[in-house]
Every structure is written in C-alpha cells, then in structure tokens.
Amino acid sequence: MKIRKYRNSDFDGLALLYRDFFNEMREWHGWEQLKLSEEEAAETARESLDKNSWVFVAEDSRKLVGFARVQFWDGAYFVREVYIAEPFRRRRVGSRLLTKCEDLVKGKGETSIYLFVEPKHTVSLKFLIQNGYDTLNTLELRKDFVQADIVKRQGEVEILGHKLRLLKRKTISQKC
C-alpha cells in the first residue's frame, strides 16, 4: 500500500472514490434517491482540487483505494474528506492518510488541524479519537420545521446539561 500526493493521472480513480464516498454517506443519511452519477462525481472531484486543497491517495497494485483531502479555509486547515474503499478498511490506511494531511499542515507552521464529524457516526468518532483528535471545537445544531420521523432517531447526547437528539436527516413532510 502506497500513500502519496494526488497526481493529475489519478483523476478517474479519484472521481470513482468520490462517487462511492458520497453515495455511502447519502445512503447512511437515508438519501438513497440522491446518489451521485459518475458525471456528478467527476465534477465534485474536479471542484475538490481547488488551489486551497491538497489531496493524498492510497494506492494498491496501481489502483486507488482511498483518499484524504485537506483544505485551507477561513484561516485554518480542515480535513474535508477521508474515504477508504470497504475491502481496505481497518488496515490503518485512513490513519496513514490522516498523517499525510497532518504533516502537510505542520510543514506550513500550523499547530492545529480541524475536521467535521457527525456525533452519531460512532465508527468515525472512534477512528478520530484513536488518531489523537480529542478537542471538541464546534457543534452544529439543527431546528426542524417539520415533524421528525421518530423511527429514525439515533438516540441522544447530553451537552452542558442539555439533552440533544441525534437523528438521521430523513424527515416526513408534516407540519408541526
């Protein structure tokens, strides 16, 4: 397994990984009907390669099997996506990609790197904690204007003495 910087010749493989990444995330959210086509994935991959982003890829037998992207945004460096194809997960590929992102940011003289993760995505949280991400920085809260589909609740978390619901993003269209 080789971890390296993205090259222009990697574009087709990166686009397929973006398609799989976003389709997996959308399915996880209950948005199966919004799957990315190969053309939409290619456009998403193209947009990810802006001048403020760096992409690292994991390559196995000349095939891309994962990627991570770090972006300079709003005065800080953020890991935007980390994705590993299913057969290659739990082999420390994601950790190695994160390390590449971190090394890039450290090399620019920075002392921190940021990323967003959903609190209900416990696999990602565990992965990040195991990789040293231990400082809670921001929370995103949502207010629903339609009644949430109670079957889709994922539990709740307590923060500062307040219980907050953890929901999938799927809702039913009923006025409250």
C-alpha angles and dihedrals in degrees: 000000000000124000114198146143118287117263126200089247088064094065100105092048091046091051091054091050090050089052092051092044096052094040091052091049092047092049089049089054093048094253097122091143090063098063117153118246119221089258093052090046091052090052091048091050091048091052091049090061095070123143092265095054136081123196127201122193136202113221127193119182090344092306123112110238101168147002144194128201127201120192134191103227133161093352098311141076118252131187099226103181137007116180133169123184110249099252090056100048122114091031097101092256091126091049091051091050091049090051090055090052091047093048090052092052093044088050089059090057096255123142100203142039126197138206139171124237132171112243092226092056093088095170090059092043092052091047092051095046090050087053093054102265100141108141118093107216112168140002126210114212127194131205115204119218092189128050110274118237098253093204088066095059113128096195130263142275130212118230122175090345094307123113112224124190122239108213139170109244093244112111137176120236103247126128114239 
